[in-house]
Amino acid sequence: MTENSNKVCIDSPPEYILSYLEDKNISRVFAAALSDMDADGRYGEVWAIATDKQLHILTGKSELGVWQEEMFASYAYDEVKRFYIDTFISSGILVGVFDELDFELCAFSNGNARKFGHFANLLNKLKNKELFSLEDEEFKDEDLFCPVCGSPYPNRGHKICPKCMKRGALFKRVMSYGVRYKFEIMAVFLGILATAGLGLLRPQLNSRVLFDHVLNPNSQRYGQLVPFILSILALETTSFALNVLNGRIGASISAKIVYDIKLELFSAMQKLSLSFYNSKHTGNLMTRVNNDAQDIQYFISDGMPHFIMNLIMLSGILAIMLSFYPLLAVVVFMPIPLIIYVIKTVVPKFRKYKWNTWAKNSRINSIINDALTGMRVVKAFGREKSEINRFEKANYDLYRANVKEGRTAAKTFPMLSYIMTLGGLFVWGVGGFKAASGSMTLGVLLSFVGYVSMVYGPLDFMVRTFDWYTNCMNSAQRIFEIIDQKPEVKEAENPVPMPNIKGKISIRNVTFEYEPNKPVLHNINLEIAEGEMIGLVGHSGAGKSTITNLITRLYDVNEGDILIDDVNIKNIAFSDLRGQIGMVLQDTFLFSGTIAENIAYARPDATRDEIISAARLANAHDFIMRMPDGYETMIGIRKNNLSGGEKQRISIARAILSNPKILILDEATASVDTETERLIQEALERLVKGRTTIAIAHRLSTLRNADRLVVVERGTIAEVGTHEELESIKGIYYGMLKMQKEALRVRE
């Protein structure tokens, strides 16, 4: 520890704590953390103070600036193997490992979990006499919250605050998808402009021209009905043609836009690391690909064009009215402030009711999905009546939500129609009086009435467009959250090409955690020779699968290095690394398609003879040929579902065809019968020849051919050796072997 590393980290102790420590001859505080909970789970003031040699836990309270001690304890680092935190539903504890005993040092609420996780890391560095990094010394919690409004980020990995989101910038980005098709959009805009212009002509022809000229004996165009009808026909035909043309171009643009968005979104999802998917529900991501992209499509293809057209219509109507009779124009627009007030007052409530209905409907869908998916469990435990009651309650909640939404709609929209009717009555009243007095012609009056009917529809649509705009921006924010997400596991800018990996693996001082401050692996060291078969054994959750996940770079290590052929895997191109590592997992996943396509998944260019050869080596050829269409048999959802053993053998055939230099077997023979296990074991024995193999198994008998066995215990490598060597030392492996033999004897 260097001299400049004695700055206080995380929480700064107040003066009364520093005075108390000074009285106890405790100096050089390297780190301090304040907890809000004592050892009995009561809220109080507890300080964890780390010096260069000891951890001190201070429990008490301050009175008049003096610390009143209730409990004081000290723990020397030499006595502790390591520090870690364990979290529960609403609280957590700082734990010290003394020999084989875990001892609770300090409790805290979950609001302080991240802080104490960081504090535990600092304690481990102090214990191991490691230097603090800049990140250690400048730890802050601000990256979890929006600096503007203080709200927590919905996604810690992507610091976007929905409350402070700049919708203007987001709108520009959404519109950028349309800019790609600027010529088509320009054509639609010109068509909209022409359609709006024709729409503005319609009241003039139907009212003013007809009554003031064609039907007026004093007009020069009196009686010219045929030209009038032909003019109306030409207007309607042109308007129809423009609408058809706009619709065709708009449909093409919207289809292209949704194609671009979905492709960009799906491509971004493929590049993200596996850790991203661990925190996301499949249904949530599918909604983003489909529904959210569709919302943006609708807004660009339908919302924006109609908004522009209605804006042009309203501007044109206002200009025409003011040019003919300004006073009557003012009368027409008098109810508009009242309409806007009603919409702004009621629409938020209506939106809330619609969201409530959506939530209740989602709840019903979840219950239906659970009941249908778990029907076997429901029947087995006789819970049909319980499921009916559960559905009935959710259905009643949905019924009440629908009623509330329906009643609000039934009250709001008739009210708006009534207000709009008042505008028409004002025109009839004022205009009728003017027409009767001779200061206004009948045609002008009827034109005004026609324009009144055209005003309120566009106005209502434009007000509703703002809700549409909000939905679009929310969808865009969710989509861009994924598109902008940076993968945690990144390929090197200039990766080392390794087309011919030999298979030597070196794991050096590796520490890893899936969740912050909860290490799963602790300082792992392991050397695996080229062509060697290693068996990983240990209890569930010990960290066996995590080791294989790190070798394949599904995750990156937090500390330490993993090398293949003496090259750090972070510097190897993804295609070379993952293209030469084969995996056979316990939970085999097969894609919807033919059996041949599934076997050739890693090598789509494989010939039929190569596919059949791989299937023979995997002991899969015989059962495939008994299928209805042999290798062309469709498998997947509702398509000739296979047994677990058959899926596993297809998975082995897939690995054989890929011809990997490094092979990972993760519980490849679990959950199958004895005969199937024999066939799978034969196939695996052929597969592992000449390859570096890492095999994970709880059934220790399946690892009899391993060159060495590695026992993983609580994230550390506890024992390494052959079966005979580990059995002779009578340690963890011996205990597991003895337990399995006893279980087998009981079963027999």
N, C-alpha and C positions, 0 to 999 in steps of 0.2 A: 504494500500500500504506500503510495507516494504521499509526500507532505501536503500537496495541493488537493488531496482528495478528502479532506476532512470537512467539507461543507455539508450543511444539513440538507437531507433529501426529504421529499414528500411534505411533512408537516414541520413547522418551526415551533419548538417548545417555547412556551411563554416564560417570562422572567421567574415566576415562582417555581417552575419545574427546574430551570437551570440552577436556581439557588439551592433547591433541595438536593440536586445531584452533586453540587459543589460540597455541601455538608457531608455527603457520603464519599467524598474523594473520587467522584466519577467525572472524568473529563474526556475530551476528544470524542464528541458525539458525531458519528458518521452518518447515522440515519435515524429518523424518528417518525412514528406513525401514531395518530390519535384514533382510538376506538371509542365507540359510543355504547359499548355493552360490556358488563363485567362477566366473570366466570359463571355466575348463577343465572345469566340470561336477562338481568335487569339493566335498564339503560343507566349509564353513568359515564364517568370520565376515566379512561384507562390509557396510559401511555406505554408504547413499546419503544425502548431506547436501545440503539445498537452502538456499541463502542468497538474498538479494534479487537477486543478479546471476549466480550461478553454481551449477552442480551439481557436487558433489565425490563421487567414488567412492573409498572407503577399503577396501583389502583387506589383511588381516593377522591377527594374533592378539594377545591380551593375556597378558603374563607378569608376575606379581607386581604387577598393577595398572598396568602400563605397556604402551601400545600399541606392538607391534612391526610396523612397516610392511613389507609385501611389495610393494604397488603403490598409487600415488596418482595420480588423474587428475582434471582439472577441465574443465568445459565451460561456456562463456559462453552465456547465453540468446540473445544477439544472433546467435550463429552457428547456432542451431537453429530450424528452422521449427515443429516441434511434437514432442511426446513421446507415445508410446503403448506398450502392451505387446502381446506376441504369445505365446500359450501353445501348448504341445505336449502330448504324452501325459502326461508326468510333471514337466515343468518349463516355465519361461517366461523371457522376456527383456524388459528395459526398453530401448526403442529410441528413439533420437533421429534425426530427419530433418534431415540437413545438405545443403542444396541438393536434389539428386535422389538422394542416397545415404542409405540407412538404416544406422545404426551401432549395434551392440550396446553398451549402456552397462553393464548389470548383469544377471546371471542369478539365478534363484530357483526354488525348488520350487513345485509347483502349490498347496501349502498356503498359500503367500503371494501367490497370484495376485490375489486381491481387494484385498489391502493395497497391492500395487504398482500395481494399476490406479488406485486412489484417489490414490496418490502421483504417478502420471503426470498426473492431472487437476490436482493442486496445482502441479506444475511448469509446466503450460500457463498456469495463472492467474498464477503468478509471472512468467513470460515476458511475458505480455500486460498485466502491472501491474494485474490485477484483484484485488478484495477477496476475502478468504476469507469464506465463509458460516459460520454456526454449525455446520452439518452437516460442513463441511470440518474445522473445528477439533476436533470431538468425534467423529470417526470411531472406531467400535468394531466388533469382529467378533462381539459377543455375540448379535446378532440372528440369527445362523446356528445357534445352539445353545440347547438348553433350559437355562434358568438353574438348574433344580433338579437334574437329573441330568447335565448336560453333554453329552447325546447330540445329534447334529446333527438338525435338523428334516428329515423326509422331503420336505417342500415348503417352500421358503424363503418363498414368498408367503403361507403360511398356517401360523402358528406353533402347531402342535399336536404335542405329543410323545406318541406312543403309550404310552411307559413311564409317564408321569406323568399320563395322561389321567384325569380324575375321572369314573369310570364311573357314580357315583351320579347326577351331574348329567346325564350322557349318557342314562342309563336314564329319568330323568324326561322328558327331551325326546322320547325314543322313545315313551313312554307317552302323550305329549300328542296323538299321532295318534289314539289310541283314545278320549281324552276327548271328541273331537268327536262321538262316537257313544255318549255316556254312557248313554242310555236302553236302547239295544240291549245294551250291555255289562252293564248292571245286570240285564237279563232273563236273559242268559247266566249271570251269577253266581248268580242265584236258582235257575236250572235246575241248575247244577253242585251247589249246596248240596243241592237236593232229590235229585239223582242219588246224591250221596255218602251221604245219609241212608238212601236205599233200599238202597244197597250194604251199609251196615252192618247192615241188618235181615236180609239174606239168610242169613248163617250162623246167626242166631238161629232163623229159621223152619226152615231145612233140618236143623238138628241138635237144638237144645235143645227147641223146641216139638214137633218130630216124635217124638223119642225119649223125652223126659221127660214128655210130656203125651198126644199122640195115640196113641202105642204103649205107654203105661204103664198097666197095668190099675188101678193105684191112683189115677190122675188122674181128675178130674171130666170132662175132655175126651177121655177114652179112646174110640177108635173114630171120632172125628169127622174122617174122611178127606176127605169132600166139602168142608166149609168150609176145611180146610187147603189142599186143592188149589186151591180158588177164591181163597184168599188169595195163594198163590204166583202164580197166573195174573194176579191184579190187580197184584201187585208188578212182575212182569216186563212186563206191558202198559204200566203207568205209566212204568217205567224206559225202555222202548223209545220211548214217545211223547216223553219228555223228551229222549232222545238225538237223536231226529229233529229236534225243535224247536231244540235247542241247535246241532245241525249246520247247520240252515238259517240261523239267525240269525248263527252264527259265519262261515259262508261269505259271507254278505252283508257283514258287518263287514270281513272280511279283504280282500274284493274292493274295498271302498271305501277301505280304508287303503292298499293298494298303488296304487290309482288316484291318491290324494292325493300319496303320496310320489313316484311317477314324474312326475306333473304338476309338482310343485314343483321336483324335480330337473332336469327337462328345461327348465323355464322359467328356472331359474337358469343353466343352461348356455348358453341363448340370449343372456343378458345379459352373459356374460363376454367379455372382449376376446380378440382373435385371438392374442395372446401366450400366453394360457393353453393353447390347443390346440397350440401349437408344441412344448410340453413333455410332451404326453400322447399315448399311443397310442389309436387309435380303439377297439381291442378292450377296452382298460382302461376307457374311458368307457362302452361298451356294457354291460360287466359290471356297472358300478355302477348303471346304469339298470335292468337286468333282475335279475341274481343278488342283488346286495346289497339291493335293495328287497324281493325275494322272501324273503330271510333274515329281515328285520324283520317281514314279513307273517306268516311261519310262527311266529315267536316270540310275536307278539301274539295271533294267532288260535288257535294250537295249544299252544305252550309254556306261556304264562301260565295259560290255563284248566286245563290238565292239572296243572300244578304246584300250583295252588290246590286242585284237587279231591284230589290225592294228599296234600297237607298236611292237609286236613280229614279224609281217610280215616285217615291215620296217627294224628292226634290222637284221633279217635273210637275207633279200635281200641284205643289205649293206655288211654283212659278206661274202655271197656267191660271190658277184661281186668282192670284194677286193681279195678274194682268187684266183679267176680265172684271172682277169685282172685289176689291181688297176687303171691304167690310164683311162680305159673306165668307171670305176665306178665313178671317179671324174667327167668325162664328163656328166654322167647321172644326177648327183646331182647338176650340175652347175645352172640350172634354178630355183632351189628350193628357194634361197633367194629372187628372183624376184617374185615368186609365193606368198611367205609369205608377202612381201611388199604390193602387190596388195590386198591381202585379208585383211591385217591389215588396209589398207587405205580405202578400199571401204566398208568393212563389217559394221563399225560404222554408215556410212551414210545409208546403207541398213537397219540396225536395226532401225534407226530413221524413215525411210520411212515406215517400217512395223508398227511401233508404231503409226504413224500418220494415217495409213490406219485403224488400229484397233480402234483408237479413233473416226474416222469419222464413222466407221461401228457401233460403240456403240451408237453414236448420232442418227443414223438412227433407230436403234432398240428402242431407247427411244421414238422417235417420233411416231413410229408405235405402241408401247405399249400404249402411251398416247392417241393416236387417237382411238384405238380399245377399250381400257378400258373406255374412256370418250365419246364414240360415241353418247350416249344419250344427253350429253351436247353440243357436236358439232352440232348435228341435231337441238336441241332446239334453239340455237343461230344463226343458219344458217352460220356456220363458215367452211363449207366444202371447199370452195375455198381457204380460208386462210390456212387450213391444207395442201392442195395440194401444195400451194406455199412454205410452210415451208418444206415439204418433198422434193420438187424439189430442193431447195437450198442445203439441206443436202446431197441429192443424187448427186448433181453436185460436191460438195466438195469431196465426196467419189470417184467419177469418176476421179477427178484430182489427188487424192492421189494414186489411182490404176495405173494411167498412169505413174506417177513419179516413183513408185516402179517397175513397169514393165519395163520401159526404163532403169533403173539402172541395173536390173537383166539381161536384154538383152545385155547390154554393158559389164557387169562384167564377166559372165560365159563363153561367147565365147572368151574373152580375156584370161581367165585361160586355156581354151582348147587349144588356139593358143600357149601359152607359153609351155604347156605340149607337144604339137606337136614338138616344137623346140628341146626339149630334145631328142625326138625320132630321129629327123633329125641329131642331133649331133652324136648319136650312129651309125646311118646308114652311116654317112659320114666317121667318124673315123674308125668304125668297118669294113665298106666296103673296105676302103683302106687297112686295115690290112689283111682282108681275101683275097683280090686280090693279095697282095704281098706274101701270104702264111704264114704269121706270126700268123694267127688266123684261126681256122677251121670255117666252115659254121655253124656247130651246136652251137659253143660257141657264135657266132654273133647272131643267132636266139634266143638263151637263153637270151642274154642281152636284145634283143628287147622285149622278153616276160616279163622280169623283169621290163623293163621301163614302160610297160602298167600297172604293178602291183604297181609301186611306187606312182604315183600321186593321184590315187584314195584314198588310205589310208591316204596320207598326207592331202588331201583336207578334208577328213572326220575328221581327228584329229584336224585340225584348227577350223572346225565348231563345234566340240565337246566343245570347250571352251565357245561358245555362249550358247550351250545346258547346260553346267555346270552353267553358270551365271543365266539362267532361273530357273534351279533347286534350286540354292541357294536362289534366291529371293522368290520362292515358299516355300522353307523350312523356311525361316525367317518369312514369314506370318503365316505359320502353327504353328511354335514354339512360336510365339507371343501369340497365343491363349492358347496353351498347358501350357506355363509357366505363364500365367496370374493368379494372385492370386485373389480369390474372395474377394470383399470388406466386404461381410457379411460371417463370418466364424463361424462354429460350435465350441463350447467350447471343449477343449481337454478332459475334464472329465465332460460331460454334466449331469445335474440333471435329472434322469428319472421321468417323470410325466405322467404315463399312464392314469390317471383319473383326468383331469383338471376340477375344479368346475366352473370357469368362472369369478372370481373377477379380475378386471383390474384396475391398478393404473398407471396413467401417471403423472410423476413428473418432473417439470422444464425442459421440452423437447424443444430443439431448433434443427431445421433441415434445411439443404440446399441441393438441388439437384446439383447446380453449386456452385463452391467455392465463398464464400463471398456474396452469394445472399440468405439469410435465407428465407424459406417459412413458417416456424413455429417459433414463438418467445415465449419461456418460457411458454409452455402449461402445465396446471395442471388440471387433471380430475380424479375423482374416479367413477368407475362403479361397482355396486354391482352384486353379483352372481344372474343370472336370470333376471336382469334388461334390459329393452329395451330403448336404447338411440337413439334419432333422431338428426343427424348432419345436420344443415341447414346453409345457407350462399350463397353469390354470387359465381359465377364461379371463380375459381382460389383462393378462400379464404384459401384452405388447408384441406378441408374435406377428400378427398380421400387419401391425404398424411398421415393423422392420421391413417387410416386403413392400409396403406402400412407399416407403422412402427410397428403396433401391430402384423402383420403377419411376420415381419422381412424380408420383401422384401428389405428393406433398414435399416441401423442402424442409430440411432439418433446421432447427433453431440455433443449434450450436454443433460444431464438429464438421466432419467431412465424410462423404462416401465416394470411393474411387472404384472405377472399373478399369482394369489393365493400367493402373497407376494414373488414370486421368479422372479428375473430379467430374462427377456426373452432371454438375451444373454447367460444364463446358462442352458437353456432348450434345450434338444435334438430336432433337426429339425423334426424328425419323430413324436415326441410327440406334438410339438407345431403346426405344419402345418397339422398334421393328425387329430387334434381336432378343427380346425377352418374351417368353411365352408364359401364359397363366392358365391354370386349370383350377377353378374355384369350386367351393361347396355349392353355392347357389348359382347354378349354370343358367345363363341367359341366352336364349335363342331368339333370333329375329323372325318376324313373320316373313315367310318365303319358303323356298324349297330346301330340302335337306342338303342338296349339293351347294346351294348358295351359302348356307350357314357354315358348312365345312370350309368353303373357299373364302370366308369373310376376310381373312388377313391377306389372302392372295387371290384376288378376283380373276387374275389371268391364268389360274391353274387349269390344266387340261382335265378332261374327265378321267383319264387313266390315273393321274396324280391324285385326284380326289378319292377314287376307289381304292388306290393303294394305301392312302392314309386311313381310310375307313377300315380296311382289313387289319392294319397294324393296331387299330384301336378296338378290335373285336366288335365293330359296329356293322360290318358289311352284311352279315347274315340277317339281322333283324331289319335292316334297311330294305333288303330285297323282298322281305315278307310284307312290306308296306304296299298299299294299293298301287302307287305309281313309282315305286323304287326311289331312286335319288331325286326324282321330280315331285315327290310327295310334298304337299304344302303343310307346313307346321306353323304353330302360333295360336292366336286366339280363335277358338272354335274350329281349329284345323288339325285333326289327327294328333291330339295331344299325346306326348310321349311320357314314359315313366321316368323317374329320377335317374335310374341307372342308364337308360337309353340316352337321355340328354347329356349325361356325364361322358359317355363314350363318344358322342358327336363332338363334345367340347375337346376331348383328347385328340380326336382326329383333326380338329381345327388347329390345335397346337402342333401336331406332327407335321401338318402341311406347311405351317409357317416356318418350320425348321429353326427354332430359336437356339441361340448359343447359351442363354441362361433360362432356366425353367423354374417356375414357382408353382408349387402344388399346395393349395390351401384347403385342407380337409377334403381331398378329392374323392375319398371313399366313404365319407360319412353318410349316414341315413340310407344305406342300401342293404339288401339281404346278402347272405353269405355267398351265394352263387354269383350274383352280380359283382360283389366285391372281388371275387376271384378273377372274373373277366377283366375288370377295371385294373386290378393289380398287375395282371399279365401285360396289359396295354401300357401301363406306366413303366414297367420294367424295360420294355422296348424303347419307350420315349426318353428315358433318362440317360441312356447309353451315350457317352461322349459329350455330355452337357454338364455345365455347372448347375446343380439342382438344390433348391431350398424347399424342403417339404415341411408343412405344418400338419400336425395330427394330434388329436387327443387320444386316439386308439394307438398306444405305443407299439403294438405288434406290427403295424403297417410301416414302421420305420426300421425294420430289421436289416435292410440293405444299406442304411445310411453309413457313411464313412465316420462321421462324428455326430454326436447329439449335443445340442445347445439348450440348456434349461434357462428359460426366461422367467424371472420371478419379480413381480411388482416393478416392472420397467427396468430391471437390471439383469445382466447375465450372471446367473448364480453358479452354474456348473457347466463344464465343457469336457467331453471325452467320448469314448466308445461306450456301447451298452455295458460291456463287462467292467470297464473302469468306473462308470457311474454307479453301477450296482454294488461294486466292492466298497465304495466310500460311504454307502448307506446315508445319503443326503436326501435332497428334495426328490430327485428322480427315483431313487429307491422307494421312497414313500408313495409316489404316484403309481409305480409299478406294482407295489404290494397291494395298494387299494384296488387297482383294476383286476388283479388276480383274485382277490376276495370277492369282488362283485361278480366276476365270471363264475366263480365256484357257487355262489348263491343262486345265480341264474340257472346253472346246470341242475 
